[in-house]
């Protein structure tokens, strides 16, 4: 009889202790990006901005300390997949975030969705995930790949461009970017070149073809080091000042210190520029410059900063209880945070509905090359694949 009483008492104690034992000790976030090689500057800027967001929130969400595990994808889809699986299976993270490259994102999506681990892209926006591969467990704090070049296509129409030659890298995002221009540009596409990614940095053959086609304009998409090389070779080929260049993502705050005057007169489109006048953005830019002397915030960083605050908004709303995935999705979808781009809301496919701006390169008072907002090209833009997503 005494043994039964002891067993019952022990069972009662275990049941009482159960919730306390299961209580979360921290919020764990896995951050996958590229932290090595020639494009490490992008991943590092994303990490710097994410860390700044954590500083701004006292490095806690719902009173719980935040633990971030950074993993390097090495610019390879297979490596990105392995690191994503490790973060899910070994580290048991609550959220996955980061992801510069669309091919890495596409490779990493399935294990996240299968394990019901929320994955938040701070950059990559392949059309497949906006459409038929949309998921309750995927969110974006950037854009769908086609949207930015679509805005540039609209701007080229405004400028009276009648023909264009398209050049970009042969991977998921490169194909989306060129398709985005085509979807809004009303003139004639006289050529389209897709180059080997990420190894090809010699664009002389493509530039020769563009020169021979003699279009009104050239549109190019090359992020990172490739964008620096392209602008240099575009000038060397004698095309600067002869065939106007339009771009998306080729010129940013990270590449500009290397491109310098080569970037002058080359308009771009973007959903975030450093001089957007809202209070959240002013604080982000000012504190980034203070925390990281000699560095500048980029759109990659702005999107990562927003990703941290999106996660915090959901964790805080749920008081740290992430056990009900449906509630987590609903809290994330509310996007109840102050975005650095101002107004921020999600469409049915969990991609933002947002403005896109015309940006230009200018010299500031210190003689530095910086990006400046010139005009709003399109307001409250929603990607063109959302109607293929079955989510409401």
N, C-alpha and C positions, 0 to 999 in steps of 0.2 A: 504493500500500500504506500509506504514511504517512497519507494522507487518511482512509482507512478506519479506521485505528487511532485517529486523532484523533476521528472521529465516534463511534466506539464508546466511547471514554473520556468524551466529552461526554455521551453518552446515559446512561452509568453514573452520572456525577455528578448528572445531572438526576433519575434514579431514586432515588439516595441522598438527594437533597435534597427529594424529593417530600413525604414525611411531615412534614419540618420546615417546608416552605413551607405545608403545609395545616394545620399546628397552629394551634389557636385562640389568638387574642391576647386575647380578652375574651368574656364572656357578655353577649349583647345582648338586652335586654328592651324590648318596646314596651308602654307603659302608656296605655290609652285610657280617658278619663273626662271629666267635665264640669268645666272649670276656669274658666268664665266664666258670667255671668248670675246669676239669683237662687238657683240651687242649686249655685253654685261651692263653697260651704262643704263640701259632701259630697265632691266630687272632691279638694279641698285636704286634707281630713282623711284620705282614702285615700292620697294622695301622701305626706303627713307620716308616716303609719304605715309605709308601704313603705320610706321613707328611714330610719326608725328601725330597721327590721329589717336593712337593709343596714349601718347603723352597728354593730349588735350582732354581725354576722358579719365585721367588718373590711372591709366593702365588697368582699369577694372570695368566689368560689365555686370550690372545687377549686383554690385558688391563683391563679385568674384574676380580674382586675378586672372589675367589673360595670358595664356601660354601660346606663343607662335613658333611653329616649326617650319623653317625655311628650307626648301628643296630646289636644287638646280636641275632643270630639264635638259640642259646642254643643247638646246635648240633642236632636240630630237623627239619625235612623237613616241617612240618606244621607251625612251628614258622617262618622258613625262608620265606615261602610263604606269611604269614601274614605281615611280615616286608617289603617284596618286594612290596606287594600291597599297604601298607601304604605309602611307598616312592613314588610310582607312583601316587596314587590317592590323597593323602593329601599334600605331599611335592612337587609334580610336578617336580621331579628331571630330569635333562637332560641326565644323565648317571647312570647306576647301575654298581657296581664293587665289587670285593671281591670273596666270595663263595669258601670256602675250600672244602666242601663235595659234592660229585656227586649226592647223593640223595636229598640234599637241592637244588642244581642247577636244577635238573630235575623237582622238584616241583615248582620252581620259574620261569621257562622259559616262560610258556604260557602267564601269565599276562604281561610280558615284551614285548613279540612279539606282542600280541594283541593290546597293547597300543603304539607300535612302539617306545619303549624306549630302547635305546642301552644298552645291558648288556655285560659286559666284565669280563670274568672269569680270576681271578688271580691265580687259582689253579685247580679247578675241571674240568675234561675233559671227561665226559661220551661218550661212542662210539655212542650213539643214536644221540647226537647233532653234532657229526662229520659227520654223515651219513644222514639218512632220516629226522631228525629233524633240520638240519642245517637251518640257517635263516640269512637274511641280517642284522638283529638286534643283532646277537650274534657274539662276537669276543673272542678269547682266547690269553692271554699273557703267557701261561704255556705250555701245551702239551695235546695231547689226551692220556687218561689213559694207553692204551696199549703200548705206545711208549717206555717208560723208561724200563719196564720189557722186552720188545722185545730186547732192547740193551743188557740187562743182559743175555738173552738167547743166543745171539750171542757170548758174552764173555765166557759163559760156554762151548760153542762149541769149542772156541779157546783153552780153558783149558783142553779139552779132557774129559769132564764130560759125562758119558754114561747113567746115571739114576738120577732122581731128585724126591724129595717129595715136594709138594707144600702146603703152609699154608698161609691163609689170612682171613680177615673178610668177613662175609656174607652180603655185601651191594654192590651197583652198582660199585664202584671203585675196591673193592676187587675182584669181578668177572672179571672185565676188566684186572686187573693186572695179575691174574693167566692165563687168556686167552692169554695175551700178551707174556708171557714166552713160552707157548705151541706153539704159532705161529712161533717162530724162533728156538726153541731148537730142535736139531736133535736126541737126545737120547730118552730114555723111561721115561714116567711119571709113577712112581710106586705107587703114592698116592696123593690124593688131599683133603684137609680139609678146610672147611669154617666155621668160628666160629661166635658166636652171637656178633653183633656189636650194640652199643659200650660198652656193659656192661661186656662182658667176658674178664677177665684179668688173668685167670688161664689156661695155655696151657699145663698142664702136660699130659693130655690124648692124645693130638695131638702129642706131642713130643715123647710119648711112642710108638705111632703108627709109627712115622717116624723112631725111633730107631729099631723097629722090622722089618721094611721094608729094612733096611740096604742099603740105596741108596748111590750113589757117592756124592750126595750133597742135601742140603735142600735149597729151595728158600722161602723167607718170605716177606710179605708186611704187616707192621703194623705201621701207623704213630702215633706220639705223645706218650702219656703215655703207650699205649699198646706195642710200640716198645721197650721202656725201660724194661717193664716187660718181654717181650719175650726173650731178650738177657740174662737177669738174669737167667731165668728158663732154657734156652738152656745150659748155663754153669752148672747150678745146676744138670741138668739131665746127666751130664758127656759127653755131645756131642761135646763140644768145643775141637778142636784138633783131634777129631775122624771123625766126618762127617762135611765137610766144609759147611759154610753158605754163601749164596749169597742173596742179597736183593735189593729192591728199596724202598726208602722213610722211611725205618726203622731207619736209622742213618742219622741225620742231625745236623746242628749247634745248634739246640735247645735241642735235646735229648742227644747229646754227653757229655755235662757236667755231666749228670747222669749216662750214660753208661760207660764212661771212658775207662779203659783197656779192658772191655768186648767187645768193638767195634774194638779192634785191630785185624787185619787179616780178617776182614769181608768186602769184596769189595761191592761197590754199583755203580749204574748208575745214572746220573743226567745230565740235560741240562745246569745247572749253578753250578759252584763251585767258592768259594770266591777268588781264585787266578787266574782267567781268566785274561789275560794280557792286555785287551783293556782299553783305557783311561776312558771311561764312568764307567766301573766296578771299576777301581782303585779309582775313586772319590767317588762312592757310598759306597764302603767298608770303606775307610778312614773317610769319613764324618759321616757314621753311627756310627763307633766306637767313634768318637769325640762327637757326639750329645747324644749318649746313653751309657755312661760309664758302664762297667760291662756286656753289652749285645753284642751279635754278630749277624751280618746279616745272614739270611738263604735264601734258594731258594724260600721259600714262600714270603719273603720280596723282593727279587730281582724281582720276577714276579709282585708284587704289585707296585714297583718302576717303572717298565716298563709300567704298566697299566696307571699310572698317566701321563707318558710322551707320551704314545699313544694318550690319550684323548687330551692332550695339543697340540699335532701335528695337530689334526683335527680342534680343536677350533681356533687355530692360523691361519691355512690355510684358514679358512672360515671367519676370522675376527670377530668371535663371533656370526655369524648368523647361527643358527642351525635349521632354519625353513624348509629347504629342506632336507628331510631324505635321499634322494638318494645321494645328495652331501656329507652329513655327512658320509654315508657308504663308498663312494669312497675315501674320505679323510682319514678315518680310515684304509682302506685297503692298502693305500700307505705306511703306517708304517714309516713315514718320521721323525724318531727320532733315537738317539744314544742309542741302547740297551746295557744293562750290559752284555749280552751274545755275543756281537759282531754283526755279520751279523744277520738280522732279516727280514723275509718276510712271508707273509701269503699265504696259499694254497687257493684253490677255496672255501673251507668250513670255511675260516677265522680262521683256526688253524695254528700255526707257522710251517714252514719248517726249521729244525734246527739240530745242532749237539748234540750228546749225548756222555758224557765222563765217563771214569772209575774213580771213586773217592776212595781214601783210607784214613784211619785214621793214623795220625802221631802226634808226640809231637813237638811243636815249641820250640823256644829258651827259652821261659818263662816256659816251662814245661806243657803247656796247650795242651789238645787234640784238634786237628783241622783237617779239611778235606783238602786233597790235590788232584789236578788233576794228574792222572797217565798217561792217554792216551786217545785218541779219539777213541771211539768204532765205531761210525757210523757218517758220514757227511751228511748234508742236507737231513735229514730223514723226509719223509712225512707219515702221518698216513695212515693206510690201509683201512679206511672207507671213504676217500674223494671222491672215485668214486661213492659212493651211494648218494652223495649230488648233487642235481640238479643245484646248482649254478655254474656258469662258472668263 
